[in-house]
Amino acid sequence: MTSLPRYALRLPDGRWAYHLAEPALRLGARTAVYADGDPTQLLVALNNPQGPWVAADHLATKLTAVYQPNPETIGYKLSDPAALSERYPAHLTTEEWNERCDDRDEYWRLYDRVTVDRDPVEHDNEGPFLPLDGGEPPAPDAPQWRANLPVELTQRAEYRHAFPGHIPGLKQHLEDRIKQMPRVQYCFVDYHQTPGIHVTLRVPYDQPRTAFKADTGRRGQPLKSGRTVPVLVTRTLDLPVPAAVYGPNYETALADWERQVAFWLGQVEEATVAACSACDGKGYVPHGALDHSAAPAQ
């Protein structure tokens, strides 16, 4: 999976602001951030000491955040010497503590936790960072900003493909493609306000079945004449197709678009396979909201 690009804001005072990507696991309090692998090139926090925004005096190639994990508990020490006894020894290991302290408040009152500091942990935020001009980001308690596209992008369309965005119209494109597929009876977008694509198909049995269909007269009455028609199975598919495909640039999004088109068309193609005669068309594995019924062809 392609990661989204990272940016560096060139502030009016000449500094560069960065938004840190926090590690998935909480590593403890952040104690420092330095640039380009050099612990002497320390960055300062913006707005909040533990917040994601930090600033440096230059455009960095890598940021390293240093975290101090919570201390490790190695045992417990009796806090009241007068209570020293066989029941309350001077020291308890963590295993002994766990065996004794269950639902016994006196152990919590009489013992102090003994801890040792853990080694600091580092987490890298790799560049490159794309430069953007701008002021400091708003603090959480300040009025918030909803951005529009910069003028540079609205007037220079040839550069838009290199920036994050989306390709719209995936559902409409698939609707057109699916309607052209064999055995498709209906295809609707967002049918009955259900997001996605609803498809109805008519498929034959693997061992063809037929039924007699009578002709009708002028007044709609059945006649003795008629014809033999194949018996078909009706299947319905509700495909949760998204409205658009997002990506860090057009090339990446287009590759995902093509993968999704092939996947959803494959789902419809699988459903057009002939129904099993032995189980009367009920032996296939449903895909989504898949339903079927048998009826003569119209």
VOROVEX-865790 format. One record per residue (C-alpha): residue number from 1; residue in one letter; chain; x, y, z. Coordinates in pm, 1 decimal, m for minus. Each point is the difference from the previous one (the first is absolute). Last residue first. Layout:
% residues N
+-----+------+------+----------+----------+----------+
! pos ! code ! unit !        X !        Y !        Z !
+-----+------+------+----------+----------+----------+
! NUM !    A !    A !        X !        Y !        Z !
...
+-----+------+------+----------+----------+----------+
//
This chain:
% residues 298
+-----+------+------+----------+----------+----------+
! pos ! code ! unit !        X !        Y !        Z !
+-----+------+------+----------+----------+----------+
! 298 !    Q !    A !  m3986.0 !  m1439.0 !  m2112.8 !
! 297 !    A !    A !    222.5 !   m283.7 !    119.8 !
! 296 !    P !    A !   m166.2 !   m245.8 !    231.5 !
! 295 !    A !    A !     44.3 !     59.3 !    372.2 !
! 294 !    A !    A !    245.0 !   m102.0 !    269.7 !
! 293 !    S !    A !     80.2 !    217.3 !    300.3 !
! 292 !    H !    A !    318.7 !    158.0 !    126.6 !
! 291 !    D !    A !    145.0 !    213.2 !    278.5 !
! 290 !    L !    A !    344.0 !    142.9 !     70.7 !
! 289 !    A !    A !     34.1 !    280.9 !    254.4 !
! 288 !    G !    A !    377.5 !    m35.2 !     24.2 !
! 287 !    H !    A !    136.4 !   m285.4 !   m209.0 !
! 286 !    P !    A !   m195.0 !   m322.6 !     61.1 !
! 285 !    V !    A !    183.9 !   m335.4 !    m25.5 !
! 284 !    Y !    A !   m155.2 !   m219.2 !   m268.9 !
! 283 !    G !    A !   m216.9 !   m303.9 !     65.1 !
! 282 !    K !    A !   m348.5 !    149.8 !    m30.9 !
! 281 !    G !    A !    m53.7 !    m36.0 !   m374.8 !
! 280 !    D !    A !   m228.6 !   m299.8 !     20.4 !
! 279 !    C !    A !    255.0 !   m195.9 !    202.7 !
! 278 !    A !    A !     80.5 !   m251.5 !   m275.0 !
! 277 !    S !    A !    m60.2 !    252.0 !   m280.7 !
! 276 !    C !    A !    277.4 !    235.6 !    114.2 !
! 275 !    A !    A !    m45.5 !    353.5 !   m132.9 !
! 274 !    A !    A !    202.5 !    115.5 !   m300.4 !
! 273 !    V !    A !    279.3 !    251.1 !     69.0 !
! 272 !    T !    A !   m124.2 !    360.9 !    m23.1 !
! 271 !    A !    A !     76.7 !     62.1 !    370.0 !
! 270 !    E !    A !    373.5 !    m40.0 !    m58.0 !
! 269 !    E !    A !    m13.1 !    268.2 !   m272.1 !
! 268 !    V !    A !   m165.6 !    244.2 !    239.4 !
! 267 !    Q !    A !    272.6 !    m43.9 !    262.2 !
! 266 !    G !    A !    267.6 !     18.9 !   m269.5 !
! 265 !    L !    A !   m136.9 !    335.3 !   m115.4 !
! 264 !    W !    A !     44.0 !    120.1 !    359.2 !
! 263 !    F !    A !    362.2 !   m119.0 !     20.6 !
! 262 !    A !    A !    109.9 !    121.7 !   m345.9 !
! 261 !    V !    A !   m144.5 !    347.3 !     65.2 !
! 260 !    Q !    A !    163.8 !      6.2 !    344.1 !
! 259 !    R !    A !    343.8 !    m88.4 !   m135.3 !
! 258 !    E !    A !    m31.9 !    261.1 !   m277.1 !
! 257 !    W !    A !    m94.1 !    268.9 !    250.3 !
! 256 !    D !    A !    290.1 !   m100.5 !    229.2 !
! 255 !    A !    A !    244.2 !     47.4 !   m289.3 !
! 254 !    L !    A !   m167.0 !    332.7 !    m79.4 !
! 253 !    A !    A !     32.7 !    112.2 !    362.0 !
! 252 !    T !    A !    375.8 !    m65.4 !     m2.5 !
! 251 !    E !    A !     52.6 !    185.9 !   m327.3 !
! 250 !    Y !    A !   m230.0 !    286.4 !     98.6 !
! 249 !    N !    A !    180.9 !     86.8 !    323.4 !
! 248 !    P !    A !    m20.1 !    m68.7 !    374.9 !
! 247 !    G !    A !   m313.7 !   m208.9 !    m61.2 !
! 246 !    Y !    A !   m376.9 !    m11.0 !     17.8 !
! 245 !    V !    A !   m246.3 !   m202.2 !   m208.7 !
! 244 !    A !    A !   m355.8 !    130.1 !    m22.0 !
! 243 !    A !    A !   m364.9 !    m94.6 !     61.0 !
! 242 !    P !    A !     79.0 !   m323.7 !    179.7 !
! 241 !    V !    A !   m146.7 !   m333.6 !   m124.6 !
! 240 !    P !    A !   m188.0 !   m196.4 !    265.7 !
! 239 !    L !    A !   m140.4 !   m258.3 !   m250.4 !
! 238 !    D !    A !   m359.3 !   m114.4 !     50.0 !
! 237 !    L !    A !    m44.4 !   m300.9 !   m228.7 !
! 236 !    T !    A !   m324.1 !   m159.5 !   m109.3 !
! 235 !    R !    A !    m48.6 !   m339.1 !   m168.0 !
! 234 !    T !    A !   m291.2 !   m115.5 !   m210.9 !
! 233 !    V !    A !     16.0 !   m359.8 !   m125.8 !
! 232 !    L !    A !   m111.7 !    m80.5 !   m354.5 !
! 231 !    V !    A !   m224.6 !   m267.6 !   m152.5 !
! 230 !    P !    A !     58.0 !    m21.3 !   m375.9 !
! 229 !    V !    A !   m299.5 !     52.0 !   m230.4 !
! 228 !    T !    A !   m223.8 !   m247.5 !   m187.6 !
! 227 !    R !    A !   m265.4 !    167.4 !   m213.3 !
! 226 !    G !    A !   m370.6 !     62.3 !    m12.4 !
! 225 !    S !    A !   m328.9 !   m105.7 !   m146.2 !
! 224 !    K !    A !   m290.4 !    m97.6 !    218.6 !
! 223 !    L !    A !    m74.9 !    364.7 !     60.4 !
! 222 !    P !    A !     11.8 !    200.5 !    322.0 !
! 221 !    Q !    A !   m239.6 !    301.7 !     15.7 !
! 220 !    G !    A !    153.7 !    346.1 !    m31.6 !
! 219 !    R !    A !   m290.6 !    151.4 !   m192.2 !
! 218 !    R !    A !    179.3 !    m29.5 !   m332.1 !
! 217 !    G !    A !    108.5 !   m354.1 !     75.5 !
! 216 !    T !    A !    294.5 !   m121.6 !    200.9 !
! 215 !    D !    A !    261.9 !   m259.3 !    m90.8 !
! 214 !    A !    A !     72.2 !   m266.2 !    257.9 !
! 213 !    K !    A !    346.4 !    m44.8 !    149.6 !
! 212 !    F !    A !    110.1 !   m361.5 !     35.6 !
! 211 !    A !    A !    299.3 !    m45.9 !    229.1 !
! 210 !    T !    A !    364.1 !    m85.7 !    m53.7 !
! 209 !    R !    A !    292.4 !   m104.1 !    212.6 !
! 208 !    P !    A !    362.1 !      5.5 !   m114.1 !
! 207 !    Q !    A !    247.4 !   m207.3 !    200.9 !
! 206 !    D !    A !    226.8 !    277.3 !    133.5 !
! 205 !    Y !    A !   m317.3 !    195.7 !     77.1 !
! 204 !    P !    A !    m57.1 !    335.0 !   m169.8 !
! 203 !    V !    A !     82.5 !    350.0 !    131.4 !
! 202 !    R !    A !   m206.3 !    318.4 !     39.4 !
! 201 !    L !    A !    183.5 !    282.3 !    182.0 !
! 200 !    T !    A !   m107.9 !    290.2 !    222.0 !
! 199 !    V !    A !    267.5 !    246.4 !    112.2 !
! 198 !    H !    A !    m12.3 !    261.7 !    277.0 !
! 197 !    I !    A !    302.5 !    233.1 !     19.1 !
! 196 !    G !    A !    122.2 !    187.5 !    306.8 !
! 195 !    P !    A !   m164.8 !    202.0 !    275.2 !
! 194 !    T !    A !   m348.7 !   m128.4 !     93.2 !
! 193 !    Q !    A !   m245.8 !    285.9 !    m57.1 !
! 192 !    H !    A !   m252.7 !   m236.0 !   m164.3 !
! 191 !    Y !    A !    260.7 !    m76.7 !   m269.1 !
! 190 !    D !    A !    315.1 !    211.0 !     39.7 !
! 189 !    V !    A !     99.4 !    m60.4 !   m365.1 !
! 188 !    F !    A !   m221.6 !   m235.1 !   m202.1 !
! 187 !    C !    A !     68.5 !   m297.3 !   m231.0 !
! 186 !    Y !    A !   m276.7 !   m212.5 !   m149.7 !
! 185 !    Q !    A !    m22.1 !   m315.4 !   m213.7 !
! 184 !    V !    A !    367.0 !    m99.4 !    m22.5 !
! 183 !    R !    A !     30.0 !   m333.3 !   m185.6 !
! 182 !    P !    A !    295.1 !    121.4 !   m211.8 !
! 181 !    M !    A !    195.5 !    309.6 !    110.5 !
! 180 !    Q !    A !    m74.9 !    339.3 !   m158.0 !
! 179 !    K !    A !   m197.2 !    125.3 !    301.3 !
! 178 !    I !    A !    301.1 !    m90.4 !    216.8 !
! 177 !    R !    A !    232.7 !    240.4 !   m183.5 !
! 176 !    D !    A !   m234.7 !    298.5 !     18.7 !
! 175 !    E !    A !    m74.3 !    m62.5 !    369.4 !
! 174 !    L !    A !    371.6 !    m45.2 !     65.6 !
! 173 !    H !    A !     74.5 !    349.1 !   m131.8 !
! 172 !    Q !    A !   m289.6 !    149.4 !    197.3 !
! 171 !    K !    A !    120.7 !   m164.4 !    321.7 !
! 170 !    L !    A !    360.9 !    111.9 !    m50.5 !
! 169 !    G !    A !    m99.7 !    359.9 !    m74.7 !
! 168 !    P !    A !    270.6 !    200.6 !    176.2 !
! 167 !    I !    A !    380.8 !    m35.6 !    m15.2 !
! 166 !    H !    A !    149.7 !    138.8 !    321.9 !
! 165 !    G !    A !    257.4 !    241.2 !    133.8 !
! 164 !    P !    A !    356.5 !     26.4 !    126.6 !
! 163 !    F !    A !    230.9 !    199.5 !   m228.5 !
! 162 !    A !    A !    197.1 !    m92.6 !   m313.7 !
! 161 !    H !    A !   m309.9 !    m21.6 !   m221.3 !
! 160 !    R !    A !    m84.4 !    362.7 !     74.2 !
! 159 !    Y !    A !    307.7 !    137.7 !   m179.6 !
! 158 !    E !    A !   m151.8 !     40.1 !   m345.3 !
! 157 !    A !    A !   m301.8 !    176.7 !    148.7 !
! 156 !    R !    A !    195.6 !    318.4 !     63.1 !
! 155 !    Q !    A !   m273.5 !    249.2 !     91.2 !
! 154 !    T !    A !   m174.4 !   m199.0 !    274.9 !
! 153 !    L !    A !    330.2 !   m142.4 !    120.0 !
! 152 !    E !    A !    188.4 !    325.9 !     46.2 !
! 151 !    V !    A !   m310.5 !    159.5 !    147.5 !
! 150 !    P !    A !     25.4 !   m240.5 !    292.6 !
! 149 !    L !    A !   m285.6 !   m251.0 !     33.6 !
! 148 !    N !    A !   m239.2 !     90.1 !    279.2 !
! 147 !    A !    A !     87.5 !    m49.9 !    365.6 !
! 146 !    R !    A !   m228.7 !    m29.6 !    299.1 !
! 145 !    W !    A !    164.4 !    186.9 !    291.7 !
! 144 !    Q !    A !    m68.8 !    m22.1 !    372.6 !
! 143 !    P !    A !    m53.5 !    290.5 !    238.3 !
! 142 !    A !    A !    246.9 !    m47.6 !    287.8 !
! 141 !    D !    A !    m35.6 !   m253.7 !    285.2 !
! 140 !    P !    A !    188.6 !   m278.0 !   m182.7 !
! 139 !    A !    A !    276.3 !    243.2 !   m105.1 !
! 138 !    P !    A !     m6.3 !    114.0 !   m360.4 !
! 137 !    P !    A !    291.0 !   m109.6 !   m222.8 !
! 136 !    E !    A !    287.8 !    251.0 !    m15.2 !
! 135 !    G !    A !      9.1 !    204.2 !   m317.8 !
! 134 !    G !    A !     42.9 !   m126.6 !   m352.2 !
! 133 !    D !    A !    232.7 !    m83.7 !   m287.8 !
! 132 !    L !    A !     19.2 !   m369.2 !    m93.3 !
! 131 !    P !    A !    317.2 !   m208.1 !    m46.4 !
! 130 !    L !    A !    m32.3 !   m375.5 !    m66.8 !
! 129 !    F !    A !    170.0 !   m208.0 !    271.3 !
! 128 !    P !    A !    219.0 !   m286.6 !   m116.7 !
! 127 !    G !    A !    m13.2 !   m137.2 !    252.2 !
! 126 !    E !    A !     m2.9 !   m266.1 !    272.3 !
! 125 !    N !    A !   m166.4 !     50.0 !    336.9 !
! 124 !    D !    A !    208.9 !   m219.0 !    229.5 !
! 123 !    H !    A !   m106.9 !   m133.4 !    341.8 !
! 122 !    E !    A !    246.2 !    m24.3 !    288.0 !
! 121 !    V !    A !    m45.8 !   m177.7 !    333.9 !
! 120 !    P !    A !    165.8 !    107.9 !    324.4 !
! 119 !    D !    A !    129.6 !   m276.0 !    229.6 !
! 118 !    R !    A !   m228.4 !    m96.0 !    285.7 !
! 117 !    D !    A !     24.6 !    152.3 !    345.7 !
! 116 !    V !    A !    m10.5 !   m228.3 !    300.1 !
! 115 !    T !    A !   m291.1 !    m41.1 !    239.4 !
! 114 !    V !    A !    m79.8 !    m98.4 !    358.6 !
! 113 !    R !    A !   m369.9 !     45.0 !     86.6 !
! 112 !    D !    A !    m78.4 !     91.8 !    355.2 !
! 111 !    Y !    A !   m161.8 !   m238.7 !    246.2 !
! 110 !    L !    A !   m219.1 !     34.5 !    310.5 !
! 109 !    R !    A !   m316.7 !    160.6 !   m137.0 !
! 108 !    W !    A !    m19.8 !   m207.2 !   m322.5 !
! 107 !    Y !    A !     70.9 !   m313.2 !    203.9 !
! 106 !    E !    A !   m277.7 !     93.1 !    242.5 !
! 105 !    D !    A !   m252.8 !     24.9 !   m282.5 !
! 104 !    R !    A !    m18.3 !   m374.4 !    m49.1 !
! 103 !    D !    A !   m212.2 !    m84.6 !   m308.0 !
! 102 !    D !    A !    288.4 !   m194.6 !   m157.1 !
! 101 !    C !    A !    317.4 !    141.3 !    153.2 !
! 100 !    R !    A !    163.0 !   m326.1 !    104.6 !
!  99 !    E !    A !     71.8 !   m200.8 !   m315.6 !
!  98 !    N !    A !     66.1 !    306.2 !   m218.5 !
!  97 !    W !    A !    238.4 !    139.0 !    260.4 !
!  96 !    E !    A !    191.6 !   m326.1 !     20.7 !
!  95 !    E !    A !     46.2 !     m0.7 !   m378.9 !
!  94 !    T !    A !    101.9 !    368.1 !     m0.8 !
!  93 !    T !    A !    259.4 !    m79.5 !    264.8 !
!  92 !    L !    A !    m78.6 !    104.8 !    353.7 !
!  91 !    H !    A !    230.3 !    175.1 !    246.8 !
!  90 !    A !    A !     m5.8 !     73.9 !    371.9 !
!  89 !    P !    A !   m227.1 !   m295.4 !     74.8 !
!  88 !    Y !    A !   m367.3 !     51.5 !     98.6 !
!  87 !    R !    A !   m152.6 !   m332.1 !    109.1 !
!  86 !    E !    A !    325.2 !   m118.9 !    154.4 !
!  85 !    S !    A !     23.0 !    335.4 !    170.4 !
!  84 !    L !    A !    104.6 !    361.8 !    m54.8 !
!  83 !    A !    A !   m295.8 !    226.2 !     78.5 !
!  82 !    A !    A !    208.3 !    233.1 !    215.8 !
!  81 !    P !    A !    230.4 !     61.2 !   m300.0 !
!  80 !    D !    A !   m286.0 !    178.3 !   m186.6 !
!  79 !    S !    A !     74.3 !     49.0 !   m374.7 !
!  78 !    L !    A !     62.1 !   m367.3 !    m84.5 !
!  77 !    K !    A !    167.6 !    m10.9 !   m340.4 !
!  76 !    Y !    A !   m148.4 !   m137.7 !   m324.9 !
!  75 !    G !    A !    161.9 !   m153.4 !   m308.7 !
!  74 !    I !    A !    149.5 !     51.7 !   m346.6 !
!  73 !    T !    A !   m253.0 !    247.4 !   m144.5 !
!  72 !    E !    A !    124.4 !    139.2 !   m332.4 !
!  71 !    P !    A !     m6.9 !    377.8 !    m39.9 !
!  70 !    N !    A !   m226.8 !    150.1 !   m268.1 !
!  69 !    P !    A !    163.6 !     31.3 !   m339.1 !
!  68 !    Q !    A !    201.5 !    312.7 !    m83.6 !
!  67 !    Y !    A !    m46.2 !     91.6 !   m365.2 !
!  66 !    V !    A !    247.1 !    150.6 !   m248.2 !
!  65 !    A !    A !   m127.9 !    128.0 !   m336.4 !
!  64 !    T !    A !    236.9 !    m21.3 !   m297.4 !
!  63 !    L !    A !    m60.1 !    223.6 !   m301.1 !
!  62 !    K !    A !    146.7 !    m68.1 !   m343.8 !
!  61 !    T !    A !     98.2 !    203.9 !   m307.3 !
!  60 !    A !    A !    m24.4 !    337.6 !    171.3 !
!  59 !    L !    A !    m76.9 !    344.1 !   m144.4 !
!  58 !    H !    A !    168.8 !    243.1 !    241.0 !
!  57 !    D !    A !    m48.6 !    193.3 !    326.7 !
!  56 !    A !    A !   m225.3 !   m266.1 !    151.3 !
!  55 !    A !    A !   m361.8 !     m5.9 !    121.6 !
!  54 !    V !    A !   m230.8 !   m255.3 !    161.4 !
!  53 !    W !    A !   m372.9 !    m78.5 !    m42.6 !
!  52 !    P !    A !   m143.4 !   m330.4 !    133.4 !
!  51 !    G !    A !    m80.8 !    124.0 !    350.5 !
!  50 !    Q !    A !    185.4 !   m104.9 !    316.3 !
!  49 !    P !    A !    145.5 !    345.0 !     72.0 !
!  48 !    N !    A !   m319.3 !    161.8 !   m141.9 !
!  47 !    N !    A !    m22.9 !    311.3 !   m220.5 !
!  46 !    L !    A !    318.3 !    m68.1 !   m202.7 !
!  45 !    A !    A !    270.9 !   m224.4 !    141.1 !
!  44 !    V !    A !    370.2 !     72.4 !    m48.7 !
!  43 !    L !    A !    241.6 !   m205.4 !   m210.8 !
!  42 !    L !    A !    343.6 !   m116.0 !    114.8 !
!  41 !    Q !    A !    296.1 !    m23.6 !   m235.7 !
!  40 !    T !    A !    245.7 !   m129.5 !    264.4 !
!  39 !    P !    A !   m143.0 !   m353.9 !    m25.6 !
!  38 !    D !    A !    117.2 !    m19.0 !   m365.1 !
!  37 !    G !    A !   m183.0 !   m266.4 !   m206.3 !
!  36 !    D !    A !   m131.7 !    255.0 !   m249.9 !
!  35 !    A !    A !   m209.8 !    194.0 !    252.4 !
!  34 !    Y !    A !    m75.3 !    m33.6 !    369.7 !
!  33 !    V !    A !   m317.6 !    m38.2 !    204.8 !
!  32 !    A !    A !      5.0 !    m21.4 !    378.5 !
!  31 !    T !    A !   m172.0 !   m131.5 !    312.8 !
!  30 !    R !    A !   m320.1 !   m153.5 !   m138.5 !
!  29 !    A !    A !   m191.3 !   m160.8 !    283.6 !
!  28 !    G !    A !    m65.4 !   m373.4 !    m25.3 !
!  27 !    L !    A !     27.3 !   m247.4 !   m289.2 !
!  26 !    R !    A !   m366.9 !    m18.9 !    m95.8 !
!  25 !    L !    A !    m14.8 !   m252.5 !   m282.8 !
!  24 !    A !    A !    m87.8 !    110.2 !   m353.8 !
!  23 !    P !    A !    290.4 !    243.4 !    m10.2 !
!  22 !    E !    A !    m82.1 !    372.0 !    m37.9 !
!  21 !    A !    A !     47.0 !    160.1 !   m340.5 !
!  20 !    L !    A !    146.9 !    339.4 !     79.8 !
!  19 !    H !    A !   m130.1 !    315.2 !   m170.1 !
!  18 !    Y !    A !    295.9 !    218.0 !    m96.9 !
!  17 !    A !    A !     60.8 !    376.4 !     13.9 !
!  16 !    W !    A !    297.2 !    169.8 !   m169.2 !
!  15 !    R !    A !    137.3 !    327.8 !    136.8 !
!  14 !    G !    A !     57.2 !    313.1 !   m208.7 !
!  13 !    D !    A !   m221.4 !    239.6 !    200.1 !
!  12 !    P !    A !   m280.8 !    m24.1 !   m258.9 !
!  11 !    L !    A !    m21.3 !   m379.0 !     48.0 !
!  10 !    R !    A !    109.3 !   m248.3 !   m267.8 !
!   9 !    L !    A !   m236.0 !   m292.8 !     67.0 !
!   8 !    A !    A !    158.0 !   m341.9 !    m56.5 !
!   7 !    Y !    A !   m211.3 !   m264.8 !   m171.4 !
!   6 !    R !    A !    m40.4 !   m374.9 !      8.0 !
!   5 !    P !    A !   m134.5 !   m202.5 !   m290.8 !
!   4 !    L !    A !   m263.8 !   m272.0 !     56.6 !
!   3 !    S !    A !    129.1 !   m353.0 !     34.6 !
!   2 !    T !    A !    m36.4 !   m248.4 !   m288.1 !
!   1 !    M !    A !   m143.0 !   m338.4 !    101.8 !
+-----+------+------+----------+----------+----------+
//
